[in-house]
Amino acid sequence: MRSAPGEERRRRAEESAFRGGLVGIGLVALATLALAAAGALIALIVALAF
């Protein structure tokens, strides 16, 4: 039994929104990790320099 076209479209929109949210969360996590790595690197350089 097939669902109505509107129902199908709504479900697909929800799935794409969910996937977009996951991608956004992943990007934020990557940016946070990159900032943390850069901070650690700077701290290491400063510690070695002085």
Buried (B, 14 or more C-beta within 10 A) or exposed (E): EEEEEEEEEEEEEEEEEEEEEEEEEEEEEEEEEEEEEEEEEEEEEEEEEE
